[in-house]
Amino acid sequence: MAALLRSGLEYWTATSELALVEGAGGLLSPLGDEDYNIDLAAEFGFPLVIVAANELGAVNATLQTVLTARAWAPPVPIATTSSIS
């Protein structure tokens, strides 16, 4: 599964001005026996755009995502307002 996701991105980066990859389930959700969403994010090298629902627990979930991205080796970049504009 992860190999298919990796090869699928090549088409879009070659034919598009902008590629946006949406992950589901969080950075530590498994893609297989050895890969997690964060492994794919690190490999792609795109900055993370963290989106949170306006609901109870959103701050905790967002902070967990930021801490996980910062702790992973190599660090996964996190988009900021200055990197988006």
Long-range contacts (C-beta under 8 A, 24 or more apart in sequence): 1-31, 1-32, 2-31, 2-32, 2-35, 2-39, 2-40, 5-31, 5-40, 6-40, 6-43, 9-44, 19-46, 21-46, 26-61, 26-64, 26-65, 27-65, 27-68, 27-69, 27-72, 27-76, 28-68, 38-68, 38-69, 38-72, 38-76, 41-69, 41-76, 42-72, 42-74, 42-76, 45-77, 46-77, 47-77, 47-78, 47-79, 47-83, 48-76, 48-77, 48-78, 48-79, 49-79, 49-84, 50-78, 50-79
